[in-house]
Amino acid sequence: MSLPSHFPLKVAEGNTILIPSVGYGTWASGSKSWCKDATLAALKAGYRHLDCAWMYGVDEQIGEAIRESGIPRSEIFITTKFWPHFAAPEYVELCLDQCLRNMGLDYIDLFLAHWPFAFKPISHDALKNAKANGSNEEKGILEDPKTGKRVIDWEHTSANIAQKAGHEGSFVPTWLALKALVGTGKTRAVGVSNFSIADLKDILPYATDVPISCNQVEVHPWLPNNELIDFMKEHDILATCYSPFAGQKEDGATLLKDPVVKQLAEKNGMDVGQLLQSWAVQRGTVPLGKSQTESRIKSNLDVKKLSEEDMQILSGMGVADGKGRTVDPREDLGLSLYEN
């Protein structure tokens, strides 16, 4: 039995649109030269869902791949996100305009807040000329001259996070600016990323006319995020899942080489990426796997239904106390992220 190729995504005025159940992730550290060819290979392989972000610094390459593919824009679902120094309400649209201009597009399908906290920008002019590939100064992010660290904008940080640090803040003004963009036609839907249940509760009362369509979070068998996903399902918030193959642990272990995962993949006649993507879709979530290898790009899209036994085994691999998380900037930022 096949898995769904699309999921419904709640949007304004009680409507829904369809989002492909498997997306192609476009983030990578280091050189960006891979992006155009890999994205083009993904589109040719059948992907119709690209997950992007201002911070990834590959908007131009993605736009080139879309145009070169010859696939009509209307057939491709595109997500992008604004980085925290654009979080003040007056700057949210500025980031969306930059993404559209850099990709050469007229609209985005889904526009997300990348994090539930905010950085202070250097100035409006600095943001207008900001470059994702560069130093904090080139990005337009204000640094503390004493510590060299990015300055937190507590006023526009989620109440939950700000209060734990002894400050007052709220993401509500940013959310109001974000949802207003739907009325401009520049995005069809809006949502968030890396929000905890408490962060979502901060803005849910203000999301009746324009819903929180999506919360993009790290999810994989080491970090199944069950409580968060169950809460999101109660509120019709779709989970899109970055790092569906997980990153590398401090001891060098990787999920892709986990003996249990490898055994289940072999049992099902799949490669490990295909297995993990299938697990995610079968849970009703959207995995955003990334690969630069054409054969893996293709197999990661070919999701298949797993037995309940295999689903339970994968779902039972969670590492206690959230220690399966492989994307965790808390130490660098000194913020209480992911906590309710």
Secondary structure in CASP SS format (residue, H / E / C, confidence):
PFRMAT SS
TARGET T0000
AUTHOR 0000-0000-0000
METHOD secondary structure of the structure
MODEL  1
M C 1.00
S C 1.00
L C 1.00
P C 1.00
S C 1.00
H E 1.00
F E 1.00
P E 1.00
L E 1.00
K E 1.00
V C 1.00
A H 1.00
E H 1.00
G H 1.00
N C 1.00
T E 1.00
I E 1.00
L E 1.00
I E 1.00
P E 1.00
S C 1.00
V C 1.00
G C 1.00
Y E 1.00
G E 1.00
T C 1.00
W C 1.00
A C 1.00
S C 1.00
G C 1.00
S C 1.00
K C 1.00
S C 1.00
W C 1.00
C H 1.00
K H 1.00
D H 1.00
A H 1.00
T H 1.00
L H 1.00
A H 1.00
A H 1.00
L H 1.00
K H 1.00
A H 1.00
G C 1.00
Y C 1.00
R C 1.00
H E 1.00
L E 1.00
D E 1.00
C C 1.00
A C 1.00
W H 1.00
M H 1.00
Y H 1.00
G C 1.00
V C 1.00
D H 1.00
E H 1.00
Q H 1.00
I H 1.00
G H 1.00
E H 1.00
A H 1.00
I H 1.00
R H 1.00
E H 1.00
S H 1.00
G C 1.00
I C 1.00
P C 1.00
R H 1.00
S H 1.00
E H 1.00
I C 1.00
F E 1.00
I E 1.00
T E 1.00
T E 1.00
K E 1.00
F E 1.00
W C 1.00
P H 1.00
H H 1.00
F H 1.00
A C 1.00
A C 1.00
P H 1.00
E H 1.00
Y H 1.00
V H 1.00
E H 1.00
L H 1.00
C H 1.00
L H 1.00
D H 1.00
Q H 1.00
C H 1.00
L H 1.00
R H 1.00
N H 1.00
M H 1.00
G C 1.00
L C 1.00
D C 1.00
Y C 1.00
I E 1.00
D E 1.00
L E 1.00
F E 1.00
L E 1.00
A E 1.00
H C 1.00
W C 1.00
P C 1.00
F C 1.00
A C 1.00
F E 1.00
K C 1.00
P E 1.00
I C 1.00
S C 1.00
H H 1.00
D H 1.00
A H 1.00
L H 1.00
K H 1.00
N C 1.00
A C 1.00
K C 1.00
A C 1.00
N C 1.00
G C 1.00
S C 1.00
N H 1.00
E H 1.00
E H 1.00
K H 1.00
G C 1.00
I E 1.00
L C 1.00
E E 1.00
D C 1.00
P C 1.00
K C 1.00
T C 1.00
G C 1.00
K C 1.00
R E 1.00
V C 1.00
I E 1.00
D C 1.00
W H 1.00
E H 1.00
H H 1.00
T C 1.00
S C 1.00
A H 1.00
N H 1.00
I H 1.00
A H 1.00
Q H 1.00
K H 1.00
A C 1.00
G C 1.00
H C 1.00
E C 1.00
G C 1.00
S C 1.00
F C 1.00
V H 1.00
P H 1.00
T H 1.00
W H 1.00
L H 1.00
A H 1.00
L H 1.00
K H 1.00
A H 1.00
L H 1.00
V H 1.00
G H 1.00
T H 1.00
G C 1.00
K C 1.00
T E 1.00
R E 1.00
A E 1.00
V E 1.00
G E 1.00
V E 1.00
S E 1.00
N C 1.00
F C 1.00
S C 1.00
I H 1.00
A H 1.00
D H 1.00
L H 1.00
K H 1.00
D H 1.00
I H 1.00
L H 1.00
P H 1.00
Y H 1.00
A C 1.00
T C 1.00
D C 1.00
V C 1.00
P C 1.00
I C 1.00
S C 1.00
C E 1.00
N E 1.00
Q E 1.00
V E 1.00
E E 1.00
V C 1.00
H E 1.00
P C 1.00
W C 1.00
L E 1.00
P C 1.00
N C 1.00
N H 1.00
E H 1.00
L H 1.00
I H 1.00
D H 1.00
F H 1.00
M H 1.00
K H 1.00
E H 1.00
H C 1.00
D C 1.00
I C 1.00
L E 1.00
A E 1.00
T E 1.00
C E 1.00
Y E 1.00
S C 1.00
P C 1.00
F C 1.00
A C 1.00
G C 1.00
Q E 1.00
K C 1.00
E C 1.00
D C 1.00
G C 1.00
A C 1.00
T E 1.00
L H 1.00
L H 1.00
K H 1.00
D C 1.00
P H 1.00
V H 1.00
V H 1.00
K H 1.00
Q H 1.00
L H 1.00
A H 1.00
E H 1.00
K H 1.00
N C 1.00
G C 1.00
M C 1.00
D C 1.00
V H 1.00
G H 1.00
Q H 1.00
L H 1.00
L H 1.00
Q H 1.00
S H 1.00
W H 1.00
A H 1.00
V H 1.00
Q H 1.00
R C 1.00
G C 1.00
T C 1.00
V E 1.00
P E 1.00
L C 1.00
G C 1.00
K C 1.00
S C 1.00
Q C 1.00
T C 1.00
E H 1.00
S H 1.00
R H 1.00
I H 1.00
K H 1.00
S H 1.00
N H 1.00
L H 1.00
D C 1.00
V C 1.00
K C 1.00
K C 1.00
L C 1.00
S C 1.00
E H 1.00
E H 1.00
D H 1.00
M H 1.00
Q H 1.00
I H 1.00
L H 1.00
S H 1.00
G C 1.00
M C 1.00
G C 1.00
V C 1.00
A H 1.00
D H 1.00
G H 1.00
K C 1.00
G C 1.00
R C 1.00
T C 1.00
V C 1.00
D C 1.00
P C 1.00
R H 1.00
E H 1.00
D H 1.00
L H 1.00
G C 1.00
L C 1.00
S C 1.00
L C 1.00
Y C 1.00
E C 1.00
N C 1.00
END
